[in-house]
């Protein structure tokens, strides 16, 4: 009887583990978002991001200056490979949570702020803000919440920190969907 129960447990685990793993939300990358978020109707959000420092955040880690700063901070190896640098210059996630289209070199991507997009990226879900939020889209209730989130990277921990002027910087990256009218 104990052998049958143990065998049943093993079969259940073998069948259940892939289901749980596939249920994890994955980071899909900017290319997935840009399919829809480049249009006039969506506020040309892709263009806003492309012109931002967020889009080039990873690239700044590939410079000799970044390596010099990393070394001065006691980091061995290049800045572009240092966890301490990547946590603010990229959308960092466990490699198992990265979809095949995700490219770390895209810097601070949509999903850095909006959450892993695999469950909410499809058009049917995105047409309903409530559905998208239920599927993992991060919704910020107000500017104070946005500012607090921004300050998780824009703070004195950064070797290049300068006063964080939220209102000024928010105007550069703010990307609302225009109201239909």
TORDREN-251765 format. One record per residue (C-alpha): residue in three letters; x, y, z. Coordinates in pm, whole numbers, plus 50000, padded with zeros to 5 digits. Each point is the difference from the previous one (the first is absolute). Layout:
TORDREN-251765
<fivex><code>Ala</code><x>X</x><y>Y</y><z>Z</z></fivex>
...
//
This chain:
TORDREN-251765
<fivex><code>Unk</code><x>50000</x><y>50000</y><z>50000</z></fivex>
<fivex><code>Unk</code><x>50286</x><y>50240</y><z>50091</z></fivex>
<fivex><code>Unk</code><x>50168</x><y>49925</y><z>49664</z></fivex>
<fivex><code>Unk</code><x>49681</x><y>50091</y><z>49810</z></fivex>
<fivex><code>Unk</code><x>49962</x><y>50327</y><z>50196</z></fivex>
<fivex><code>Unk</code><x>50364</x><y>50093</y><z>49938</z></fivex>
<fivex><code>Unk</code><x>49965</x><y>49921</y><z>49630</z></fivex>
<fivex><code>Unk</code><x>49679</x><y>50206</y><z>49980</z></fivex>
<fivex><code>Unk</code><x>50176</x><y>50290</y><z>50170</z></fivex>
<fivex><code>Unk</code><x>50293</x><y>49984</y><z>49757</z></fivex>
<fivex><code>Unk</code><x>49764</x><y>49991</y><z>49698</z></fivex>
<fivex><code>Unk</code><x>49805</x><y>50297</y><z>50139</z></fivex>
<fivex><code>Unk</code><x>50320</x><y>50200</y><z>50050</z></fivex>
<fivex><code>Unk</code><x>50129</x><y>49918</y><z>49652</z></fivex>
<fivex><code>Unk</code><x>49671</x><y>50112</y><z>49846</z></fivex>
<fivex><code>Unk</code><x>49954</x><y>50306</y><z>50220</z></fivex>
<fivex><code>Unk</code><x>50349</x><y>50158</y><z>49988</z></fivex>
<fivex><code>Unk</code><x>49992</x><y>50090</y><z>49628</z></fivex>
<fivex><code>Unk</code><x>49653</x><y>50153</y><z>50046</z></fivex>
<fivex><code>Unk</code><x>50115</x><y>50218</y><z>50290</z></fivex>
<fivex><code>Unk</code><x>50319</x><y>50101</y><z>49817</z></fivex>
<fivex><code>Unk</code><x>49811</x><y>50098</y><z>49686</z></fivex>
<fivex><code>Unk</code><x>49752</x><y>50199</y><z>50210</z></fivex>
<fivex><code>Unk</code><x>50279</x><y>50237</y><z>50110</z></fivex>
<fivex><code>Unk</code><x>49978</x><y>50335</y><z>49830</z></fivex>
<fivex><code>Unk</code><x>50290</x><y>50067</y><z>49764</z></fivex>
<fivex><code>Unk</code><x>50169</x><y>50317</y><z>49886</z></fivex>
<fivex><code>Unk</code><x>49935</x><y>50031</y><z>49627</z></fivex>
<fivex><code>Unk</code><x>50206</x><y>50308</y><z>49911</z></fivex>
<fivex><code>Unk</code><x>49939</x><y>50325</y><z>49819</z></fivex>
<fivex><code>Unk</code><x>49940</x><y>49847</y><z>49657</z></fivex>
<fivex><code>Unk</code><x>49687</x><y>49835</y><z>50132</z></fivex>
<fivex><code>Unk</code><x>49873</x><y>50328</y><z>50146</z></fivex>
<fivex><code>Unk</code><x>50089</x><y>50209</y><z>49696</z></fivex>
<fivex><code>Unk</code><x>49771</x><y>49811</y><z>49766</z></fivex>
<fivex><code>Unk</code><x>49712</x><y>50203</y><z>50144</z></fivex>
<fivex><code>Unk</code><x>50160</x><y>50285</y><z>50192</z></fivex>
<fivex><code>Unk</code><x>50151</x><y>50177</y><z>49703</z></fivex>
<fivex><code>Unk</code><x>49680</x><y>50139</y><z>49851</z></fivex>
<fivex><code>Unk</code><x>49850</x><y>50347</y><z>50026</z></fivex>
<fivex><code>Unk</code><x>49697</x><y>49840</y><z>50171</z></fivex>
<fivex><code>Unk</code><x>50230</x><y>49869</y><z>50275</z></fivex>
<fivex><code>Unk</code><x>50183</x><y>50332</y><z>50039</z></fivex>
<fivex><code>Unk</code><x>50312</x><y>49891</y><z>49810</z></fivex>
<fivex><code>Unk</code><x>50131</x><y>49852</y><z>50324</z></fivex>
<fivex><code>Unk</code><x>50280</x><y>49817</y><z>49820</z></fivex>
<fivex><code>Unk</code><x>50141</x><y>50332</y><z>49873</z></fivex>
<fivex><code>Unk</code><x>49988</x><y>50153</y><z>50347</z></fivex>
<fivex><code>Unk</code><x>50194</x><y>49706</y><z>50144</z></fivex>
<fivex><code>Unk</code><x>50250</x><y>49989</y><z>49709</z></fivex>
<fivex><code>Unk</code><x>50093</x><y>50365</y><z>50065</z></fivex>
<fivex><code>Unk</code><x>50040</x><y>49943</y><z>50374</z></fivex>
<fivex><code>Unk</code><x>50308</x><y>49924</y><z>50204</z></fivex>
<fivex><code>Unk</code><x>49824</x><y>49678</y><z>50104</z></fivex>
<fivex><code>Unk</code><x>50043</x><y>49860</y><z>49649</z></fivex>
<fivex><code>Unk</code><x>50376</x><y>50055</y><z>50017</z></fivex>
<fivex><code>Unk</code><x>50049</x><y>49903</y><z>50364</z></fivex>
<fivex><code>Unk</code><x>50170</x><y>49667</y><z>49926</z></fivex>
<fivex><code>Unk</code><x>50224</x><y>50156</y><z>49736</z></fivex>
<fivex><code>Unk</code><x>50144</x><y>50238</y><z>50262</z></fivex>
<fivex><code>Unk</code><x>50131</x><y>49695</y><z>50185</z></fivex>
<fivex><code>Unk</code><x>50209</x><y>49896</y><z>49700</z></fivex>
<fivex><code>Unk</code><x>50227</x><y>50305</y><z>50020</z></fivex>
<fivex><code>Unk</code><x>50351</x><y>50024</y><z>50139</z></fivex>
<fivex><code>Unk</code><x>49871</x><y>50265</y><z>50243</z></fivex>
<fivex><code>Unk</code><x>49742</x><y>49755</y><z>50140</z></fivex>
<fivex><code>Unk</code><x>50268</x><y>49733</y><z>50046</z></fivex>
<fivex><code>Unk</code><x>50221</x><y>50254</y><z>50175</z></fivex>
<fivex><code>Unk</code><x>49720</x><y>50095</y><z>50241</z></fivex>
<fivex><code>Unk</code><x>49914</x><y>49635</y><z>50062</z></fivex>
<fivex><code>Unk</code><x>50363</x><y>49925</y><z>50082</z></fivex>
<fivex><code>Unk</code><x>50013</x><y>50297</y><z>50239</z></fivex>
<fivex><code>Unk</code><x>49691</x><y>49858</y><z>50174</z></fivex>
<fivex><code>Unk</code><x>50177</x><y>49667</y><z>50048</z></fivex>
<fivex><code>Unk</code><x>49818</x><y>49816</y><z>49722</z></fivex>
<fivex><code>Unk</code><x>50217</x><y>49750</y><z>49816</z></fivex>
<fivex><code>Unk</code><x>49930</x><y>49963</y><z>49631</z></fivex>
<fivex><code>Unk</code><x>49819</x><y>50225</y><z>49758</z></fivex>
<fivex><code>Unk</code><x>49709</x><y>50222</y><z>50112</z></fivex>
<fivex><code>Unk</code><x>49779</x><y>49843</y><z>49731</z></fivex>
<fivex><code>Unk</code><x>50020</x><y>49669</y><z>50184</z></fivex>
<fivex><code>Unk</code><x>49975</x><y>50125</y><z>50358</z></fivex>
<fivex><code>Unk</code><x>49680</x><y>49923</y><z>50187</z></fivex>
<fivex><code>Unk</code><x>50035</x><y>50329</y><z>50190</z></fivex>
<fivex><code>Unk</code><x>49994</x><y>50196</y><z>49674</z></fivex>
<fivex><code>Unk</code><x>49752</x><y>49788</y><z>49808</z></fivex>
<fivex><code>Unk</code><x>49732</x><y>50033</y><z>50267</z></fivex>
<fivex><code>Unk</code><x>49937</x><y>50360</y><z>49894</z></fivex>
<fivex><code>Unk</code><x>50128</x><y>50007</y><z>49642</z></fivex>
<fivex><code>Unk</code><x>49787</x><y>49712</y><z>49869</z></fivex>
<fivex><code>Unk</code><x>49681</x><y>49811</y><z>50060</z></fivex>
<fivex><code>Unk</code><x>50145</x><y>49738</y><z>50231</z></fivex>
<fivex><code>Unk</code><x>49828</x><y>49668</y><z>50046</z></fivex>
<fivex><code>Unk</code><x>50090</x><y>49641</y><z>50062</z></fivex>
<fivex><code>Unk</code><x>50123</x><y>49858</y><z>49669</z></fivex>
<fivex><code>Unk</code><x>49726</x><y>49734</y><z>50019</z></fivex>
<fivex><code>Unk</code><x>49744</x><y>50282</y><z>49979</z></fivex>
<fivex><code>Unk</code><x>50136</x><y>50150</y><z>49678</z></fivex>
<fivex><code>Unk</code><x>49813</x><y>49926</y><z>49679</z></fivex>
<fivex><code>Unk</code><x>50203</x><y>49927</y><z>49686</z></fivex>
<fivex><code>Unk</code><x>49929</x><y>50351</y><z>49862</z></fivex>
<fivex><code>Unk</code><x>50136</x><y>50177</y><z>50307</z></fivex>
<fivex><code>Unk</code><x>50328</x><y>50190</y><z>49956</z></fivex>
<fivex><code>Unk</code><x>50175</x><y>50136</y><z>50308</z></fivex>
<fivex><code>Unk</code><x>50182</x><y>50251</y><z>49777</z></fivex>
<fivex><code>Unk</code><x>49670</x><y>50188</y><z>49962</z></fivex>
<fivex><code>Unk</code><x>50071</x><y>50153</y><z>50340</z></fivex>
<fivex><code>Unk</code><x>49723</x><y>50117</y><z>50228</z></fivex>
<fivex><code>Unk</code><x>49708</x><y>49861</y><z>49806</z></fivex>
<fivex><code>Unk</code><x>49622</x><y>50021</y><z>50024</z></fivex>
<fivex><code>Unk</code><x>49985</x><y>49704</y><z>50236</z></fivex>
<fivex><code>Unk</code><x>50239</x><y>50158</y><z>50249</z></fivex>
<fivex><code>Unk</code><x>49711</x><y>50218</y><z>50110</z></fivex>
<fivex><code>Unk</code><x>49698</x><y>49814</y><z>49864</z></fivex>
<fivex><code>Unk</code><x>50087</x><y>49643</y><z>50105</z></fivex>
<fivex><code>Unk</code><x>50065</x><y>49679</y><z>49807</z></fivex>
<fivex><code>Unk</code><x>49773</x><y>50013</y><z>49695</z></fivex>
<fivex><code>Unk</code><x>49943</x><y>49645</y><z>49881</z></fivex>
<fivex><code>Unk</code><x>49655</x><y>49974</y><z>50156</z></fivex>
<fivex><code>Unk</code><x>49869</x><y>50345</y><z>49907</z></fivex>
<fivex><code>Unk</code><x>50166</x><y>50074</y><z>49664</z></fivex>
<fivex><code>Unk</code><x>49730</x><y>49865</y><z>49775</z></fivex>
<fivex><code>Unk</code><x>49753</x><y>50244</y><z>49845</z></fivex>
<fivex><code>Unk</code><x>49692</x><y>49840</y><z>50157</z></fivex>
<fivex><code>Unk</code><x>50140</x><y>50052</y><z>50350</z></fivex>
<fivex><code>Unk</code><x>50149</x><y>50344</y><z>49933</z></fivex>
<fivex><code>Unk</code><x>49664</x><y>50136</y><z>49877</z></fivex>
<fivex><code>Unk</code><x>49883</x><y>49981</y><z>50361</z></fivex>
<fivex><code>Unk</code><x>50216</x><y>50176</y><z>50257</z></fivex>
<fivex><code>Unk</code><x>49838</x><y>49791</y><z>50273</z></fivex>
<fivex><code>Unk</code><x>50087</x><y>49675</y><z>49822</z></fivex>
<fivex><code>Unk</code><x>50354</x><y>50117</y><z>49933</z></fivex>
<fivex><code>Unk</code><x>50052</x><y>50093</y><z>50366</z></fivex>
<fivex><code>Unk</code><x>49852</x><y>49666</y><z>50107</z></fivex>
<fivex><code>Unk</code><x>50255</x><y>49829</y><z>49772</z></fivex>
<fivex><code>Unk</code><x>50297</x><y>50186</y><z>50149</z></fivex>
<fivex><code>Unk</code><x>50016</x><y>50348</y><z>49845</z></fivex>
<fivex><code>Unk</code><x>50127</x><y>50230</y><z>50274</z></fivex>
<fivex><code>Unk</code><x>49767</x><y>50290</y><z>50053</z></fivex>
<fivex><code>Unk</code><x>50125</x><y>50305</y><z>50185</z></fivex>
<fivex><code>Unk</code><x>49719</x><y>50172</y><z>50185</z></fivex>
<fivex><code>Unk</code><x>50153</x><y>50347</y><z>50000</z></fivex>
<fivex><code>Unk</code><x>50317</x><y>50199</y><z>49934</z></fivex>
<fivex><code>Unk</code><x>50122</x><y>49947</y><z>50358</z></fivex>
<fivex><code>Unk</code><x>50006</x><y>49623</y><z>49936</z></fivex>
<fivex><code>Unk</code><x>50181</x><y>50053</y><z>49671</z></fivex>
<fivex><code>Unk</code><x>50257</x><y>50227</y><z>50163</z></fivex>
<fivex><code>Unk</code><x>50062</x><y>49749</y><z>50280</z></fivex>
<fivex><code>Unk</code><x>50056</x><y>49726</y><z>49740</z></fivex>
<fivex><code>Unk</code><x>50238</x><y>50221</y><z>49798</z></fivex>
<fivex><code>Unk</code><x>50202</x><y>50067</y><z>50314</z></fivex>
<fivex><code>Unk</code><x>50081</x><y>49631</y><z>50035</z></fivex>
<fivex><code>Unk</code><x>50270</x><y>50077</y><z>49741</z></fivex>
<fivex><code>Unk</code><x>50020</x><y>50379</y><z>49990</z></fivex>
<fivex><code>Unk</code><x>50158</x><y>50037</y><z>50344</z></fivex>
<fivex><code>Unk</code><x>50330</x><y>50069</y><z>50176</z></fivex>
<fivex><code>Unk</code><x>50108</x><y>49636</y><z>49955</z></fivex>
<fivex><code>Unk</code><x>50086</x><y>50088</y><z>49639</z></fivex>
<fivex><code>Unk</code><x>50358</x><y>50117</y><z>49949</z></fivex>
<fivex><code>Unk</code><x>49869</x><y>50267</y><z>49760</z></fivex>
<fivex><code>Unk</code><x>49709</x><y>50114</y><z>50214</z></fivex>
<fivex><code>Unk</code><x>49887</x><y>50356</y><z>49971</z></fivex>
<fivex><code>Unk</code><x>49684</x><y>50149</y><z>50145</z></fivex>
<fivex><code>Unk</code><x>49699</x><y>49807</y><z>49873</z></fivex>
<fivex><code>Unk</code><x>49754</x><y>50255</y><z>49866</z></fivex>
<fivex><code>Unk</code><x>49702</x><y>49774</y><z>49956</z></fivex>
<fivex><code>Unk</code><x>49762</x><y>50249</y><z>49834</z></fivex>
<fivex><code>Unk</code><x>50265</x><y>50103</y><z>49744</z></fivex>
<fivex><code>Unk</code><x>50109</x><y>49644</y><z>49923</z></fivex>
<fivex><code>Unk</code><x>49644</x><y>49865</y><z>49996</z></fivex>
<fivex><code>Unk</code><x>49914</x><y>50242</y><z>49720</z></fivex>
<fivex><code>Unk</code><x>50275</x><y>49841</y><z>49790</z></fivex>
<fivex><code>Unk</code><x>49881</x><y>49640</y><z>50044</z></fivex>
<fivex><code>Unk</code><x>49625</x><y>50040</y><z>50069</z></fivex>
<fivex><code>Unk</code><x>49813</x><y>49805</y><z>49734</z></fivex>
<fivex><code>Unk</code><x>49624</x><y>50004</y><z>50040</z></fivex>
<fivex><code>Unk</code><x>49759</x><y>49847</y><z>49753</z></fivex>
<fivex><code>Unk</code><x>49805</x><y>50292</y><z>49851</z></fivex>
<fivex><code>Unk</code><x>49635</x><y>50010</y><z>50094</z></fivex>
<fivex><code>Unk</code><x>49774</x><y>49890</y><z>49716</z></fivex>
<fivex><code>Unk</code><x>49801</x><y>50293</y><z>49882</z></fivex>
//
